[in-house]
């Protein structure tokens, strides 16, 4: 499955790396593509990963996510 979320608060490539690492640390996430330009992430994951867990991970990294 793939889930796309909009992310607010990223301002540089360090932010992108931080969000990518946070998302890929979620159990069941295969990969995450994070775009500073588009202000979004596309998360490739197994069925058990919820939008809420993706948003929570982004929030824990210090950014705001909208589905």
Secondary structure as UniProt FT lines:
FT   STRAND          2..8
FT   HELIX           13..24
FT   TURN            27..28
FT   STRAND          29..35
FT   TURN            36..39
FT   STRAND          40..45
FT   TURN            47..48
FT   HELIX           51..60
FT   TURN            61..62
FT   STRAND          64..66
//
